[in-house]
């Protein structure tokens, strides 16, 4: 049953994730967090951050990890195949049948119509991640960190993996106030 659910979840995300890997992220989130509840929002955010820091396509990394986490090696294989198969089949179909119609208005319109949908899905997910950050860090830190990341990415053109690596390193080296308070309260109890 779990393998079938993994197949359905990642096949659906692979089939509808037009526009590249990032467009599949909200679809994977919908399946993994909302529909099957294999992860919480926080877990998914952590996995997504780490997956973004690693090389390779994001959709396959997410599929491989979630499949392995839920059903071991076989789950990983099923999830990877379900993610890749729709794209491979669609590529074959499109290259065979649609390449001769690529200049037709209906083909161009179909491509243009998908872009706003992907933008809304990514915007929704961005808001969810920002809300999570705000709950964890508060408004001021969340806004400042978001603005700093935006400037680093858009103004200075720093690669996202470098920013993620710096933030992960900072999180490891700089203890949060919640952790300090927790450690102090544990010392007080003992």
C-alpha positions in Angstrom: 0.0 0.0 0.0 2.8 2.4 0.9 4.6 1.8 -2.4 1.4 2.4 -4.3 0.9 5.7 -2.4 4.5 6.7 -3.2 3.9 5.9 -6.8 0.7 7.9 -7.0 2.1 10.9 -5.1 5.3 11.3 -7.1 3.7 10.3 -10.5 1.1 13.0 -10.0 3.9 15.6 -9.1 6.0 14.5 -12.0 3.1 14.6 -14.4 2.0 18.1 -13.4 5.3 19.8 -12.5 5.6 21.9 -15.6 8.4 24.5 -15.7 11.3 22.6 -14.2 12.1 21.3 -10.8 11.0 24.3 -8.7 7.5 24.1 -10.1 7.3 20.5 -8.7 8.1 21.5 -5.2 4.6 22.8 -4.3 3.1 19.6 -5.8 5.4 17.4 -3.8 4.6 19.4 -0.7 0.9 18.9 -1.3 1.3 15.1 -1.6 3.9 14.6 1.1 2.6 17.0 3.8 -1.0 17.6 3.1 -2.3 14.4 1.5 -0.3 11.6 2.9 1.2 13.3 6.0 4.5 11.7 5.7 6.2 14.9 6.9 5.3 18.0 8.8 5.7 21.4 7.2 8.9 21.9 9.3 10.4 18.6 8.2 9.6 19.3 4.6 11.2 22.8 4.9 14.3 21.3 6.4 14.6 18.6 3.7 14.0 21.2 1.0 16.7 23.5 2.4 19.2 20.6 2.4 18.1 19.4 -1.0 18.6 22.8 -2.4 22.2 22.9 -1.1 23.1 19.6 -2.9 23.7 19.2 -6.6 21.1 17.6 -8.9 17.5 18.0 -9.8 15.3 19.0 -6.8 12.3 16.8 -7.6 14.3 13.6 -7.8 16.2 14.4 -4.6 13.0 14.9 -2.8 11.4 11.8 -4.3 14.4 9.6 -3.5 14.6 10.8 0.1 10.9 10.6 0.9 10.6 7.2 -0.8 13.6 5.9 1.2 12.2 7.4 4.5 8.8 5.9 4.0 9.6 2.5 2.5 13.3 1.9 2.3 15.3 1.2 -0.8 12.3 -0.1 -2.8 10.3 3.0 -1.8 13.2 5.1 -3.1 13.2 3.3 -6.4 9.4 3.5 -6.8 9.4 7.2 -6.0 12.3 8.0 -8.4 10.7 6.1 -11.2 7.3 7.7 -10.6 9.0 11.1 -10.7 11.0 10.5 -13.9 8.6 8.4 -15.9 5.9 11.0 -16.7 8.6 13.5 -17.9 10.3 10.9 -20.1 7.0 9.8 -21.6 5.8 13.4 -22.1 9.2 14.3 -23.7 8.9 11.4 -26.2 5.3 12.3 -27.0 6.0 16.0 -27.3 9.1 15.5 -29.5 7.3 13.0 -31.7 4.0 14.8 -32.2 4.2 18.4 -31.1 7.6 19.5 -32.5 5.9 20.0 -35.9 3.3 22.2 -34.2 5.7 24.3 -32.1 4.9 27.5 -34.0 1.2 27.0 -33.7 -0.6 29.6 -31.5 -2.3 26.9 -29.4 1.1 25.4 -28.4 2.5 28.8 -27.5 -0.6 29.6 -25.6 -0.5 26.3 -23.7 3.1 27.1 -22.6 2.2 30.7 -21.5 -0.8 29.6 -19.6 1.2 27.3 -17.3 3.6 30.0 -16.2 1.1 32.0 -14.0 -0.1 28.8 -12.3 3.5 27.9 -11.4 4.0 31.5 -10.1 1.0 31.2 -7.8 2.1 27.8 -6.5 5.6 29.0 -5.8 4.2 32.2 -4.2 1.9 30.3 -1.9 4.8 28.1 -0.8 7.1 31.1 -0.3 4.5 32.6 2.0 4.2 29.3 3.9 8.0 29.2 4.4 8.0 32.9 5.4 5.3 32.3 8.0 7.2 29.4 9.4 10.3 31.6 9.7 8.3 34.3 11.4 7.0 31.9 14.0 10.5 30.6 14.7 12.4 33.8 14.6 9.9 36.7 14.9 9.0 39.3 12.4 12.2 41.4 12.6 14.7 38.6 12.1 12.5 36.9 9.4 12.2 40.1 7.4 15.9 41.0 7.8 17.0 37.6 6.8 14.6 37.4 3.9 15.8 40.8 2.7 19.4 39.9 3.1 18.9 36.7 1.1 17.1 38.5 -1.6 19.9 41.1 -1.9 22.5 38.4 -2.0 20.6 36.4 -4.7 19.3 39.2 -6.9 21.8 42.1 -6.5 25.1 40.3 -5.9 24.2 37.1 -7.8 25.5 34.8 -5.1 24.6 31.1 -5.8 21.8 29.9 -3.6 23.8 26.9 -2.4 26.5 29.2 -1.0 23.8 31.1 1.0 22.2 28.0 2.2 25.6 26.6 3.3 26.4 29.8 5.2 23.0 29.7 6.9 23.4 26.1 7.8 26.8 26.7 9.2 25.6 29.7 11.2 22.7 27.6 12.6 25.2 25.0 13.8 27.7 27.5 15.3 25.3 30.1 16.8 23.0 28.6 19.4 19.5 30.1 19.5 18.1 31.8 22.5 15.5 29.0 22.9 18.2 26.4 23.1 20.1 28.6 25.7 17.0 29.0 27.8 16.3 25.3 27.6 19.8 24.4 28.6 19.7 26.9 31.5 16.4 25.5 32.7 17.7 21.9 32.5 20.8 23.0 34.6 18.5 24.6 37.1 16.4 21.4 37.5 19.4 19.1 38.0 
